[in-house]
Amino acid sequence: MNRAALFTTAAAGAMLIGAGCYFIRRDDAKGAARAPGSPVIPIISPVIDLRMAEAVLEIMEHLAGDEVTILLHTQGGCVASCVLISNALRQYEHSTAVVPYMAISGGTMIALNAKRLEMGRNAALSAVDPIISGMRARHLRVEKNDGGLGELAKEYHSAISRYLRETLEARMSGASEAQIATAMETLMGERSPHEWPIRMPEVAHLGIAVEPMVGGWASRVDSYRKRWW
């Protein structure tokens, strides 16, 4: 398998194969841009791919003001796509991520890059360590004749680890190195499976500010799921 083909296998969760997607339409972008208060961008998709990232970036580019809310329901997706959206969120002074049910893997990375996080009572985040060719990058070793898979796994694991640390240092301002290290261990999935649920009490215990979700966000996710899945 060549390097280009390997890149396309980099996904943020093992359960993404064959899933359908909800793609943000141009009508949604126009509605978000003119909505009063904090514009809401729904990212409701089993897979966050480059097409979805492009749509989200388009919306953000045309938003007025410095406030945005991301509504997340996803199992993750392409590493580059999730990082692109996370980078865009970092630019907002006032950003909120709302997770009614789940924001797994790359969805967790996006959620953590919002300044404010709301989670439903049964909602969960997960580890964010990368998956390469169906395996956790940390489990792949550099071997001869592996087509570069081992080296690619090392690159992804190192890059995501650095990015997560940047995210946590910004998100947990004033936290000790020990607190950051504990959060890194949990969110890189060093003692649990990749998709193992991290619920709100554990998120708070890590020192990451999180609030109970308020409002009808779950119903909005339900309506999208019934329409598109």
PyMOL CGO cylinders between C-alpha atoms (Angstrom):
from pymol import cmd
from pymol.cgo import CYLINDER

trace = [
    CYLINDER, 0.00, 0.00, 0.00, 1.53, 3.35, -0.99, 0.3, 1, 1, 1, 1, 1, 1,
    CYLINDER, 1.53, 3.35, -0.99, 1.77, 6.39, 1.30, 0.3, 1, 1, 1, 1, 1, 1,
    CYLINDER, 1.77, 6.39, 1.30, -1.17, 8.20, -0.32, 0.3, 1, 1, 1, 1, 1, 1,
    CYLINDER, -1.17, 8.20, -0.32, -3.40, 5.18, 0.19, 0.3, 1, 1, 1, 1, 1, 1,
    CYLINDER, -3.40, 5.18, 0.19, -2.25, 4.85, 3.79, 0.3, 1, 1, 1, 1, 1, 1,
    CYLINDER, -2.25, 4.85, 3.79, -3.13, 8.47, 4.49, 0.3, 1, 1, 1, 1, 1, 1,
    CYLINDER, -3.13, 8.47, 4.49, -6.72, 7.88, 3.48, 0.3, 1, 1, 1, 1, 1, 1,
    CYLINDER, -6.72, 7.88, 3.48, -7.01, 5.13, 6.12, 0.3, 1, 1, 1, 1, 1, 1,
    CYLINDER, -7.01, 5.13, 6.12, -6.16, 7.52, 8.97, 0.3, 1, 1, 1, 1, 1, 1,
    CYLINDER, -6.16, 7.52, 8.97, -9.44, 7.75, 10.84, 0.3, 1, 1, 1, 1, 1, 1,
    CYLINDER, -9.44, 7.75, 10.84, -10.21, 8.69, 14.41, 0.3, 1, 1, 1, 1, 1, 1,
    CYLINDER, -10.21, 8.69, 14.41, -12.27, 5.60, 15.24, 0.3, 1, 1, 1, 1, 1, 1,
    CYLINDER, -12.27, 5.60, 15.24, -12.50, 1.95, 14.29, 0.3, 1, 1, 1, 1, 1, 1,
    CYLINDER, -12.50, 1.95, 14.29, -16.30, 2.03, 13.91, 0.3, 1, 1, 1, 1, 1, 1,
    CYLINDER, -16.30, 2.03, 13.91, -16.39, 4.47, 11.02, 0.3, 1, 1, 1, 1, 1, 1,
    CYLINDER, -16.39, 4.47, 11.02, -16.40, 2.04, 8.13, 0.3, 1, 1, 1, 1, 1, 1,
    CYLINDER, -16.40, 2.04, 8.13, -19.43, 2.23, 5.87, 0.3, 1, 1, 1, 1, 1, 1,
    CYLINDER, -19.43, 2.23, 5.87, -21.25, 4.92, 7.84, 0.3, 1, 1, 1, 1, 1, 1,
    CYLINDER, -21.25, 4.92, 7.84, -23.38, 7.59, 6.18, 0.3, 1, 1, 1, 1, 1, 1,
    CYLINDER, -23.38, 7.59, 6.18, -22.94, 11.31, 6.77, 0.3, 1, 1, 1, 1, 1, 1,
    CYLINDER, -22.94, 11.31, 6.77, -24.93, 14.47, 7.36, 0.3, 1, 1, 1, 1, 1, 1,
    CYLINDER, -24.93, 14.47, 7.36, -23.27, 17.21, 5.34, 0.3, 1, 1, 1, 1, 1, 1,
    CYLINDER, -23.27, 17.21, 5.34, -23.89, 20.86, 6.15, 0.3, 1, 1, 1, 1, 1, 1,
    CYLINDER, -23.89, 20.86, 6.15, -25.73, 22.50, 3.28, 0.3, 1, 1, 1, 1, 1, 1,
    CYLINDER, -25.73, 22.50, 3.28, -25.27, 26.03, 2.00, 0.3, 1, 1, 1, 1, 1, 1,
    CYLINDER, -25.27, 26.03, 2.00, -28.68, 26.89, 3.44, 0.3, 1, 1, 1, 1, 1, 1,
    CYLINDER, -28.68, 26.89, 3.44, -27.35, 25.94, 6.87, 0.3, 1, 1, 1, 1, 1, 1,
    CYLINDER, -27.35, 25.94, 6.87, -24.37, 28.22, 6.36, 0.3, 1, 1, 1, 1, 1, 1,
    CYLINDER, -24.37, 28.22, 6.36, -26.60, 31.18, 5.50, 0.3, 1, 1, 1, 1, 1, 1,
    CYLINDER, -26.60, 31.18, 5.50, -28.83, 30.49, 8.48, 0.3, 1, 1, 1, 1, 1, 1,
    CYLINDER, -28.83, 30.49, 8.48, -25.87, 30.28, 10.86, 0.3, 1, 1, 1, 1, 1, 1,
    CYLINDER, -25.87, 30.28, 10.86, -24.43, 33.53, 9.57, 0.3, 1, 1, 1, 1, 1, 1,
    CYLINDER, -24.43, 33.53, 9.57, -27.60, 35.50, 10.22, 0.3, 1, 1, 1, 1, 1, 1,
    CYLINDER, -27.60, 35.50, 10.22, -28.81, 33.79, 13.40, 0.3, 1, 1, 1, 1, 1, 1,
    CYLINDER, -28.81, 33.79, 13.40, -29.09, 36.05, 16.46, 0.3, 1, 1, 1, 1, 1, 1,
    CYLINDER, -29.09, 36.05, 16.46, -26.79, 35.40, 19.41, 0.3, 1, 1, 1, 1, 1, 1,
    CYLINDER, -26.79, 35.40, 19.41, -24.26, 32.62, 19.01, 0.3, 1, 1, 1, 1, 1, 1,
    CYLINDER, -24.26, 32.62, 19.01, -24.44, 31.02, 15.51, 0.3, 1, 1, 1, 1, 1, 1,
    CYLINDER, -24.44, 31.02, 15.51, -24.83, 27.25, 15.69, 0.3, 1, 1, 1, 1, 1, 1,
    CYLINDER, -24.83, 27.25, 15.69, -22.94, 24.88, 13.39, 0.3, 1, 1, 1, 1, 1, 1,
    CYLINDER, -22.94, 24.88, 13.39, -24.22, 21.26, 13.56, 0.3, 1, 1, 1, 1, 1, 1,
    CYLINDER, -24.22, 21.26, 13.56, -21.59, 18.58, 13.04, 0.3, 1, 1, 1, 1, 1, 1,
    CYLINDER, -21.59, 18.58, 13.04, -23.86, 15.55, 13.13, 0.3, 1, 1, 1, 1, 1, 1,
    CYLINDER, -23.86, 15.55, 13.13, -22.16, 12.73, 11.27, 0.3, 1, 1, 1, 1, 1, 1,
    CYLINDER, -22.16, 12.73, 11.27, -20.66, 9.32, 11.96, 0.3, 1, 1, 1, 1, 1, 1,
    CYLINDER, -20.66, 9.32, 11.96, -17.63, 10.45, 9.94, 0.3, 1, 1, 1, 1, 1, 1,
    CYLINDER, -17.63, 10.45, 9.94, -16.01, 13.88, 9.82, 0.3, 1, 1, 1, 1, 1, 1,
    CYLINDER, -16.01, 13.88, 9.82, -14.19, 13.91, 6.49, 0.3, 1, 1, 1, 1, 1, 1,
    CYLINDER, -14.19, 13.91, 6.49, -12.49, 16.63, 4.46, 0.3, 1, 1, 1, 1, 1, 1,
    CYLINDER, -12.49, 16.63, 4.46, -15.73, 17.52, 2.72, 0.3, 1, 1, 1, 1, 1, 1,
    CYLINDER, -15.73, 17.52, 2.72, -17.40, 18.22, 6.06, 0.3, 1, 1, 1, 1, 1, 1,
    CYLINDER, -17.40, 18.22, 6.06, -14.36, 20.16, 7.30, 0.3, 1, 1, 1, 1, 1, 1,
    CYLINDER, -14.36, 20.16, 7.30, -14.51, 22.30, 4.18, 0.3, 1, 1, 1, 1, 1, 1,
    CYLINDER, -14.51, 22.30, 4.18, -18.20, 23.04, 4.78, 0.3, 1, 1, 1, 1, 1, 1,
    CYLINDER, -18.20, 23.04, 4.78, -17.59, 23.97, 8.43, 0.3, 1, 1, 1, 1, 1, 1,
    CYLINDER, -17.59, 23.97, 8.43, -14.65, 26.22, 7.53, 0.3, 1, 1, 1, 1, 1, 1,
    CYLINDER, -14.65, 26.22, 7.53, -16.79, 27.94, 4.89, 0.3, 1, 1, 1, 1, 1, 1,
    CYLINDER, -16.79, 27.94, 4.89, -19.43, 28.73, 7.50, 0.3, 1, 1, 1, 1, 1, 1,
    CYLINDER, -19.43, 28.73, 7.50, -16.88, 30.02, 9.99, 0.3, 1, 1, 1, 1, 1, 1,
    CYLINDER, -16.88, 30.02, 9.99, -15.18, 32.17, 7.38, 0.3, 1, 1, 1, 1, 1, 1,
    CYLINDER, -15.18, 32.17, 7.38, -18.41, 34.07, 6.72, 0.3, 1, 1, 1, 1, 1, 1,
    CYLINDER, -18.41, 34.07, 6.72, -19.64, 34.43, 10.29, 0.3, 1, 1, 1, 1, 1, 1,
    CYLINDER, -19.64, 34.43, 10.29, -19.77, 37.93, 11.72, 0.3, 1, 1, 1, 1, 1, 1,
    CYLINDER, -19.77, 37.93, 11.72, -18.55, 38.47, 15.26, 0.3, 1, 1, 1, 1, 1, 1,
    CYLINDER, -18.55, 38.47, 15.26, -16.43, 36.33, 17.54, 0.3, 1, 1, 1, 1, 1, 1,
    CYLINDER, -16.43, 36.33, 17.54, -18.94, 33.82, 18.87, 0.3, 1, 1, 1, 1, 1, 1,
    CYLINDER, -18.94, 33.82, 18.87, -19.89, 30.35, 17.69, 0.3, 1, 1, 1, 1, 1, 1,
    CYLINDER, -19.89, 30.35, 17.69, -21.50, 27.16, 18.99, 0.3, 1, 1, 1, 1, 1, 1,
    CYLINDER, -21.50, 27.16, 18.99, -20.66, 23.72, 17.63, 0.3, 1, 1, 1, 1, 1, 1,
    CYLINDER, -20.66, 23.72, 17.63, -23.28, 20.99, 18.09, 0.3, 1, 1, 1, 1, 1, 1,
    CYLINDER, -23.28, 20.99, 18.09, -21.45, 17.65, 18.01, 0.3, 1, 1, 1, 1, 1, 1,
    CYLINDER, -21.45, 17.65, 18.01, -22.69, 14.11, 17.46, 0.3, 1, 1, 1, 1, 1, 1,
    CYLINDER, -22.69, 14.11, 17.46, -19.98, 11.99, 15.84, 0.3, 1, 1, 1, 1, 1, 1,
    CYLINDER, -19.98, 11.99, 15.84, -17.71, 8.98, 16.09, 0.3, 1, 1, 1, 1, 1, 1,
    CYLINDER, -17.71, 8.98, 16.09, -14.76, 11.00, 14.79, 0.3, 1, 1, 1, 1, 1, 1,
    CYLINDER, -14.76, 11.00, 14.79, -13.10, 10.92, 11.40, 0.3, 1, 1, 1, 1, 1, 1,
    CYLINDER, -13.10, 10.92, 11.40, -10.14, 11.99, 9.31, 0.3, 1, 1, 1, 1, 1, 1,
    CYLINDER, -10.14, 11.99, 9.31, -7.36, 13.38, 11.53, 0.3, 1, 1, 1, 1, 1, 1,
    CYLINDER, -7.36, 13.38, 11.53, -6.68, 16.36, 9.25, 0.3, 1, 1, 1, 1, 1, 1,
    CYLINDER, -6.68, 16.36, 9.25, -10.38, 17.24, 9.08, 0.3, 1, 1, 1, 1, 1, 1,
    CYLINDER, -10.38, 17.24, 9.08, -10.81, 17.29, 12.85, 0.3, 1, 1, 1, 1, 1, 1,
    CYLINDER, -10.81, 17.29, 12.85, -7.64, 19.33, 13.35, 0.3, 1, 1, 1, 1, 1, 1,
    CYLINDER, -7.64, 19.33, 13.35, -8.74, 21.85, 10.70, 0.3, 1, 1, 1, 1, 1, 1,
    CYLINDER, -8.74, 21.85, 10.70, -12.02, 22.41, 12.53, 0.3, 1, 1, 1, 1, 1, 1,
    CYLINDER, -12.02, 22.41, 12.53, -10.24, 22.55, 15.89, 0.3, 1, 1, 1, 1, 1, 1,
    CYLINDER, -10.24, 22.55, 15.89, -7.81, 25.16, 14.56, 0.3, 1, 1, 1, 1, 1, 1,
    CYLINDER, -7.81, 25.16, 14.56, -10.72, 27.28, 13.36, 0.3, 1, 1, 1, 1, 1, 1,
    CYLINDER, -10.72, 27.28, 13.36, -12.41, 27.05, 16.76, 0.3, 1, 1, 1, 1, 1, 1,
    CYLINDER, -12.41, 27.05, 16.76, -9.24, 28.29, 18.43, 0.3, 1, 1, 1, 1, 1, 1,
    CYLINDER, -9.24, 28.29, 18.43, -9.64, 31.60, 16.65, 0.3, 1, 1, 1, 1, 1, 1,
    CYLINDER, -9.64, 31.60, 16.65, -12.91, 32.44, 18.42, 0.3, 1, 1, 1, 1, 1, 1,
    CYLINDER, -12.91, 32.44, 18.42, -12.92, 34.37, 21.69, 0.3, 1, 1, 1, 1, 1, 1,
    CYLINDER, -12.92, 34.37, 21.69, -16.31, 32.90, 22.59, 0.3, 1, 1, 1, 1, 1, 1,
    CYLINDER, -16.31, 32.90, 22.59, -16.85, 29.33, 21.43, 0.3, 1, 1, 1, 1, 1, 1,
    CYLINDER, -16.85, 29.33, 21.43, -19.03, 26.56, 22.85, 0.3, 1, 1, 1, 1, 1, 1,
    CYLINDER, -19.03, 26.56, 22.85, -19.13, 22.84, 22.08, 0.3, 1, 1, 1, 1, 1, 1,
    CYLINDER, -19.13, 22.84, 22.08, -22.37, 21.05, 22.95, 0.3, 1, 1, 1, 1, 1, 1,
    CYLINDER, -22.37, 21.05, 22.95, -22.35, 17.24, 23.17, 0.3, 1, 1, 1, 1, 1, 1,
    CYLINDER, -22.35, 17.24, 23.17, -25.83, 15.78, 23.80, 0.3, 1, 1, 1, 1, 1, 1,
    CYLINDER, -25.83, 15.78, 23.80, -24.79, 12.14, 23.27, 0.3, 1, 1, 1, 1, 1, 1,
    CYLINDER, -24.79, 12.14, 23.27, -21.26, 11.55, 21.99, 0.3, 1, 1, 1, 1, 1, 1,
    CYLINDER, -21.26, 11.55, 21.99, -18.24, 13.22, 20.48, 0.3, 1, 1, 1, 1, 1, 1,
    CYLINDER, -18.24, 13.22, 20.48, -15.84, 10.34, 20.04, 0.3, 1, 1, 1, 1, 1, 1,
    CYLINDER, -15.84, 10.34, 20.04, -12.18, 10.48, 19.00, 0.3, 1, 1, 1, 1, 1, 1,
    CYLINDER, -12.18, 10.48, 19.00, -11.70, 13.43, 16.63, 0.3, 1, 1, 1, 1, 1, 1,
    CYLINDER, -11.70, 13.43, 16.63, -15.02, 14.75, 17.91, 0.3, 1, 1, 1, 1, 1, 1,
    CYLINDER, -15.02, 14.75, 17.91, -13.44, 14.95, 21.37, 0.3, 1, 1, 1, 1, 1, 1,
    CYLINDER, -13.44, 14.95, 21.37, -10.54, 16.96, 19.96, 0.3, 1, 1, 1, 1, 1, 1,
    CYLINDER, -10.54, 16.96, 19.96, -12.97, 19.45, 18.42, 0.3, 1, 1, 1, 1, 1, 1,
    CYLINDER, -12.97, 19.45, 18.42, -14.97, 19.67, 21.67, 0.3, 1, 1, 1, 1, 1, 1,
    CYLINDER, -14.97, 19.67, 21.67, -11.85, 20.36, 23.72, 0.3, 1, 1, 1, 1, 1, 1,
    CYLINDER, -11.85, 20.36, 23.72, -10.80, 23.22, 21.46, 0.3, 1, 1, 1, 1, 1, 1,
    CYLINDER, -10.80, 23.22, 21.46, -13.94, 25.20, 22.23, 0.3, 1, 1, 1, 1, 1, 1,
    CYLINDER, -13.94, 25.20, 22.23, -13.58, 27.62, 25.12, 0.3, 1, 1, 1, 1, 1, 1,
    CYLINDER, -13.58, 27.62, 25.12, -16.69, 26.20, 26.78, 0.3, 1, 1, 1, 1, 1, 1,
    CYLINDER, -16.69, 26.20, 26.78, -18.00, 22.63, 26.89, 0.3, 1, 1, 1, 1, 1, 1,
    CYLINDER, -18.00, 22.63, 26.89, -21.54, 21.41, 27.65, 0.3, 1, 1, 1, 1, 1, 1,
    CYLINDER, -21.54, 21.41, 27.65, -22.38, 17.70, 27.91, 0.3, 1, 1, 1, 1, 1, 1,
    CYLINDER, -22.38, 17.70, 27.91, -25.66, 15.83, 28.24, 0.3, 1, 1, 1, 1, 1, 1,
    CYLINDER, -25.66, 15.83, 28.24, -26.24, 13.65, 31.28, 0.3, 1, 1, 1, 1, 1, 1,
    CYLINDER, -26.24, 13.65, 31.28, -25.43, 10.47, 29.32, 0.3, 1, 1, 1, 1, 1, 1,
    CYLINDER, -25.43, 10.47, 29.32, -22.91, 12.05, 26.93, 0.3, 1, 1, 1, 1, 1, 1,
    CYLINDER, -22.91, 12.05, 26.93, -19.37, 10.83, 26.45, 0.3, 1, 1, 1, 1, 1, 1,
    CYLINDER, -19.37, 10.83, 26.45, -16.04, 11.85, 24.98, 0.3, 1, 1, 1, 1, 1, 1,
    CYLINDER, -16.04, 11.85, 24.98, -13.20, 9.39, 24.32, 0.3, 1, 1, 1, 1, 1, 1,
    CYLINDER, -13.20, 9.39, 24.32, -9.49, 9.07, 23.66, 0.3, 1, 1, 1, 1, 1, 1,
    CYLINDER, -9.49, 9.07, 23.66, -8.12, 10.91, 20.63, 0.3, 1, 1, 1, 1, 1, 1,
    CYLINDER, -8.12, 10.91, 20.63, -5.09, 8.77, 19.71, 0.3, 1, 1, 1, 1, 1, 1,
    CYLINDER, -5.09, 8.77, 19.71, -5.00, 8.10, 15.95, 0.3, 1, 1, 1, 1, 1, 1,
    CYLINDER, -5.00, 8.10, 15.95, -6.09, 4.92, 14.17, 0.3, 1, 1, 1, 1, 1, 1,
    CYLINDER, -6.09, 4.92, 14.17, -4.01, 3.83, 11.18, 0.3, 1, 1, 1, 1, 1, 1,
    CYLINDER, -4.01, 3.83, 11.18, -5.19, 1.07, 8.85, 0.3, 1, 1, 1, 1, 1, 1,
    CYLINDER, -5.19, 1.07, 8.85, -7.66, -0.12, 11.48, 0.3, 1, 1, 1, 1, 1, 1,
    CYLINDER, -7.66, -0.12, 11.48, -5.14, -0.25, 14.34, 0.3, 1, 1, 1, 1, 1, 1,
    CYLINDER, -5.14, -0.25, 14.34, -4.13, 2.16, 17.07, 0.3, 1, 1, 1, 1, 1, 1,
    CYLINDER, -4.13, 2.16, 17.07, -1.00, 3.94, 15.89, 0.3, 1, 1, 1, 1, 1, 1,
    CYLINDER, -1.00, 3.94, 15.89, 0.81, 3.10, 19.14, 0.3, 1, 1, 1, 1, 1, 1,
    CYLINDER, 0.81, 3.10, 19.14, 0.50, -0.62, 18.38, 0.3, 1, 1, 1, 1, 1, 1,
    CYLINDER, 0.50, -0.62, 18.38, 2.15, -0.42, 14.97, 0.3, 1, 1, 1, 1, 1, 1,
    CYLINDER, 2.15, -0.42, 14.97, 5.91, -0.92, 14.78, 0.3, 1, 1, 1, 1, 1, 1,
    CYLINDER, 5.91, -0.92, 14.78, 8.34, 0.11, 12.09, 0.3, 1, 1, 1, 1, 1, 1,
    CYLINDER, 8.34, 0.11, 12.09, 9.21, -2.99, 10.06, 0.3, 1, 1, 1, 1, 1, 1,
    CYLINDER, 9.21, -2.99, 10.06, 10.91, -3.68, 6.77, 0.3, 1, 1, 1, 1, 1, 1,
    CYLINDER, 10.91, -3.68, 6.77, 8.63, -3.89, 3.76, 0.3, 1, 1, 1, 1, 1, 1,
    CYLINDER, 8.63, -3.89, 3.76, 5.65, -2.39, 5.60, 0.3, 1, 1, 1, 1, 1, 1,
    CYLINDER, 5.65, -2.39, 5.60, 5.20, 0.26, 2.91, 0.3, 1, 1, 1, 1, 1, 1,
    CYLINDER, 5.20, 0.26, 2.91, 5.95, 3.03, 5.39, 0.3, 1, 1, 1, 1, 1, 1,
    CYLINDER, 5.95, 3.03, 5.39, 3.00, 2.16, 7.64, 0.3, 1, 1, 1, 1, 1, 1,
    CYLINDER, 3.00, 2.16, 7.64, 5.07, 2.06, 10.83, 0.3, 1, 1, 1, 1, 1, 1,
    CYLINDER, 5.07, 2.06, 10.83, 6.69, 5.42, 10.17, 0.3, 1, 1, 1, 1, 1, 1,
    CYLINDER, 6.69, 5.42, 10.17, 3.33, 6.94, 9.31, 0.3, 1, 1, 1, 1, 1, 1,
    CYLINDER, 3.33, 6.94, 9.31, 1.89, 5.64, 12.58, 0.3, 1, 1, 1, 1, 1, 1,
    CYLINDER, 1.89, 5.64, 12.58, 4.75, 7.23, 14.53, 0.3, 1, 1, 1, 1, 1, 1,
    CYLINDER, 4.75, 7.23, 14.53, 4.22, 10.56, 12.77, 0.3, 1, 1, 1, 1, 1, 1,
    CYLINDER, 4.22, 10.56, 12.77, 0.50, 10.61, 13.50, 0.3, 1, 1, 1, 1, 1, 1,
    CYLINDER, 0.50, 10.61, 13.50, 0.88, 9.56, 17.13, 0.3, 1, 1, 1, 1, 1, 1,
    CYLINDER, 0.88, 9.56, 17.13, 3.55, 12.18, 17.74, 0.3, 1, 1, 1, 1, 1, 1,
    CYLINDER, 3.55, 12.18, 17.74, 1.57, 14.93, 15.99, 0.3, 1, 1, 1, 1, 1, 1,
    CYLINDER, 1.57, 14.93, 15.99, -1.68, 14.20, 17.83, 0.3, 1, 1, 1, 1, 1, 1,
    CYLINDER, -1.68, 14.20, 17.83, 0.14, 13.98, 21.17, 0.3, 1, 1, 1, 1, 1, 1,
    CYLINDER, 0.14, 13.98, 21.17, 1.69, 17.42, 20.61, 0.3, 1, 1, 1, 1, 1, 1,
    CYLINDER, 1.69, 17.42, 20.61, -1.62, 18.87, 19.46, 0.3, 1, 1, 1, 1, 1, 1,
    CYLINDER, -1.62, 18.87, 19.46, -3.49, 17.46, 22.45, 0.3, 1, 1, 1, 1, 1, 1,
    CYLINDER, -3.49, 17.46, 22.45, -0.93, 18.93, 24.84, 0.3, 1, 1, 1, 1, 1, 1,
    CYLINDER, -0.93, 18.93, 24.84, -1.33, 22.36, 23.22, 0.3, 1, 1, 1, 1, 1, 1,
    CYLINDER, -1.33, 22.36, 23.22, -5.09, 21.99, 23.52, 0.3, 1, 1, 1, 1, 1, 1,
    CYLINDER, -5.09, 21.99, 23.52, -4.98, 21.01, 27.19, 0.3, 1, 1, 1, 1, 1, 1,
    CYLINDER, -4.98, 21.01, 27.19, -2.49, 23.69, 28.16, 0.3, 1, 1, 1, 1, 1, 1,
    CYLINDER, -2.49, 23.69, 28.16, -4.84, 26.30, 26.69, 0.3, 1, 1, 1, 1, 1, 1,
    CYLINDER, -4.84, 26.30, 26.69, -8.00, 24.62, 28.02, 0.3, 1, 1, 1, 1, 1, 1,
    CYLINDER, -8.00, 24.62, 28.02, -6.61, 23.99, 31.55, 0.3, 1, 1, 1, 1, 1, 1,
    CYLINDER, -6.61, 23.99, 31.55, -4.91, 27.33, 32.11, 0.3, 1, 1, 1, 1, 1, 1,
    CYLINDER, -4.91, 27.33, 32.11, -3.08, 27.30, 35.45, 0.3, 1, 1, 1, 1, 1, 1,
    CYLINDER, -3.08, 27.30, 35.45, -3.09, 23.50, 35.79, 0.3, 1, 1, 1, 1, 1, 1,
    CYLINDER, -3.09, 23.50, 35.79, 0.01, 21.78, 37.12, 0.3, 1, 1, 1, 1, 1, 1,
    CYLINDER, 0.01, 21.78, 37.12, 2.21, 19.57, 34.96, 0.3, 1, 1, 1, 1, 1, 1,
    CYLINDER, 2.21, 19.57, 34.96, 0.91, 16.57, 36.91, 0.3, 1, 1, 1, 1, 1, 1,
    CYLINDER, 0.91, 16.57, 36.91, -2.69, 17.49, 36.02, 0.3, 1, 1, 1, 1, 1, 1,
    CYLINDER, -2.69, 17.49, 36.02, -1.79, 17.94, 32.35, 0.3, 1, 1, 1, 1, 1, 1,
    CYLINDER, -1.79, 17.94, 32.35, 0.04, 14.59, 32.36, 0.3, 1, 1, 1, 1, 1, 1,
    CYLINDER, 0.04, 14.59, 32.36, -2.98, 12.79, 33.85, 0.3, 1, 1, 1, 1, 1, 1,
    CYLINDER, -2.98, 12.79, 33.85, -5.32, 14.33, 31.28, 0.3, 1, 1, 1, 1, 1, 1,
    CYLINDER, -5.32, 14.33, 31.28, -2.88, 13.40, 28.50, 0.3, 1, 1, 1, 1, 1, 1,
    CYLINDER, -2.88, 13.40, 28.50, -2.76, 9.80, 29.70, 0.3, 1, 1, 1, 1, 1, 1,
    CYLINDER, -2.76, 9.80, 29.70, -6.54, 9.52, 29.74, 0.3, 1, 1, 1, 1, 1, 1,
    CYLINDER, -6.54, 9.52, 29.74, -7.17, 11.32, 26.45, 0.3, 1, 1, 1, 1, 1, 1,
    CYLINDER, -7.17, 11.32, 26.45, -4.43, 9.44, 24.61, 0.3, 1, 1, 1, 1, 1, 1,
    CYLINDER, -4.43, 9.44, 24.61, -6.13, 6.25, 25.79, 0.3, 1, 1, 1, 1, 1, 1,
    CYLINDER, -6.13, 6.25, 25.79, -3.08, 4.77, 27.47, 0.3, 1, 1, 1, 1, 1, 1,
    CYLINDER, -3.08, 4.77, 27.47, -5.14, 2.62, 29.84, 0.3, 1, 1, 1, 1, 1, 1,
    CYLINDER, -5.14, 2.62, 29.84, -8.37, 2.04, 27.93, 0.3, 1, 1, 1, 1, 1, 1,
    CYLINDER, -8.37, 2.04, 27.93, -9.69, 1.14, 24.47, 0.3, 1, 1, 1, 1, 1, 1,
    CYLINDER, -9.69, 1.14, 24.47, -9.84, 3.95, 21.95, 0.3, 1, 1, 1, 1, 1, 1,
    CYLINDER, -9.84, 3.95, 21.95, -13.62, 4.45, 22.03, 0.3, 1, 1, 1, 1, 1, 1,
    CYLINDER, -13.62, 4.45, 22.03, -14.00, 3.89, 25.79, 0.3, 1, 1, 1, 1, 1, 1,
    CYLINDER, -14.00, 3.89, 25.79, -16.55, 6.48, 27.05, 0.3, 1, 1, 1, 1, 1, 1,
    CYLINDER, -16.55, 6.48, 27.05, -15.28, 9.36, 29.17, 0.3, 1, 1, 1, 1, 1, 1,
    CYLINDER, -15.28, 9.36, 29.17, -18.33, 10.84, 30.87, 0.3, 1, 1, 1, 1, 1, 1,
    CYLINDER, -18.33, 10.84, 30.87, -18.82, 14.30, 32.30, 0.3, 1, 1, 1, 1, 1, 1,
    CYLINDER, -18.82, 14.30, 32.30, -17.77, 13.52, 35.91, 0.3, 1, 1, 1, 1, 1, 1,
    CYLINDER, -17.77, 13.52, 35.91, -14.46, 12.10, 34.67, 0.3, 1, 1, 1, 1, 1, 1,
    CYLINDER, -14.46, 12.10, 34.67, -13.92, 15.06, 32.35, 0.3, 1, 1, 1, 1, 1, 1,
    CYLINDER, -13.92, 15.06, 32.35, -14.41, 17.38, 35.32, 0.3, 1, 1, 1, 1, 1, 1,
    CYLINDER, -14.41, 17.38, 35.32, -12.14, 15.22, 37.49, 0.3, 1, 1, 1, 1, 1, 1,
    CYLINDER, -12.14, 15.22, 37.49, -9.36, 15.69, 34.93, 0.3, 1, 1, 1, 1, 1, 1,
    CYLINDER, -9.36, 15.69, 34.93, -9.56, 19.44, 35.55, 0.3, 1, 1, 1, 1, 1, 1,
    CYLINDER, -9.56, 19.44, 35.55, -11.31, 20.26, 32.27, 0.3, 1, 1, 1, 1, 1, 1,
    CYLINDER, -11.31, 20.26, 32.27, -14.13, 22.76, 32.75, 0.3, 1, 1, 1, 1, 1, 1,
    CYLINDER, -14.13, 22.76, 32.75, -17.46, 21.23, 31.70, 0.3, 1, 1, 1, 1, 1, 1,
    CYLINDER, -17.46, 21.23, 31.70, -21.08, 22.19, 32.34, 0.3, 1, 1, 1, 1, 1, 1,
    CYLINDER, -21.08, 22.19, 32.34, -24.37, 20.27, 32.15, 0.3, 1, 1, 1, 1, 1, 1,
    CYLINDER, -24.37, 20.27, 32.15, -26.12, 20.76, 28.81, 0.3, 1, 1, 1, 1, 1, 1,
    CYLINDER, -26.12, 20.76, 28.81, -29.15, 23.04, 28.89, 0.3, 1, 1, 1, 1, 1, 1,
    CYLINDER, -29.15, 23.04, 28.89, -31.77, 23.55, 26.22, 0.3, 1, 1, 1, 1, 1, 1,
    CYLINDER, -31.77, 23.55, 26.22, -33.24, 21.31, 23.51, 0.3, 1, 1, 1, 1, 1, 1,
    CYLINDER, -33.24, 21.31, 23.51, -29.97, 20.26, 21.88, 0.3, 1, 1, 1, 1, 1, 1,
    CYLINDER, -29.97, 20.26, 21.88, -30.72, 16.53, 22.04, 0.3, 1, 1, 1, 1, 1, 1,
    CYLINDER, -30.72, 16.53, 22.04, -33.97, 17.03, 20.14, 0.3, 1, 1, 1, 1, 1, 1,
    CYLINDER, -33.97, 17.03, 20.14, -32.11, 18.89, 17.43, 0.3, 1, 1, 1, 1, 1, 1,
    CYLINDER, -32.11, 18.89, 17.43, -29.65, 16.03, 17.07, 0.3, 1, 1, 1, 1, 1, 1,
    CYLINDER, -29.65, 16.03, 17.07, -32.56, 13.56, 17.02, 0.3, 1, 1, 1, 1, 1, 1,
    CYLINDER, -32.56, 13.56, 17.02, -34.22, 15.43, 14.16, 0.3, 1, 1, 1, 1, 1, 1,
    CYLINDER, -34.22, 15.43, 14.16, -31.05, 15.35, 12.06, 0.3, 1, 1, 1, 1, 1, 1,
    CYLINDER, -31.05, 15.35, 12.06, -30.48, 11.65, 12.76, 0.3, 1, 1, 1, 1, 1, 1,
    CYLINDER, -30.48, 11.65, 12.76, -34.02, 10.74, 11.71, 0.3, 1, 1, 1, 1, 1, 1,
    CYLINDER, -34.02, 10.74, 11.71, -33.69, 12.80, 8.55, 0.3, 1, 1, 1, 1, 1, 1,
    CYLINDER, -33.69, 12.80, 8.55, -30.28, 11.72, 7.36, 0.3, 1, 1, 1, 1, 1, 1,
    CYLINDER, -30.28, 11.72, 7.36, -29.27, 8.38, 8.91, 0.3, 1, 1, 1, 1, 1, 1,
]
cmd.load_cgo(trace, "trace")
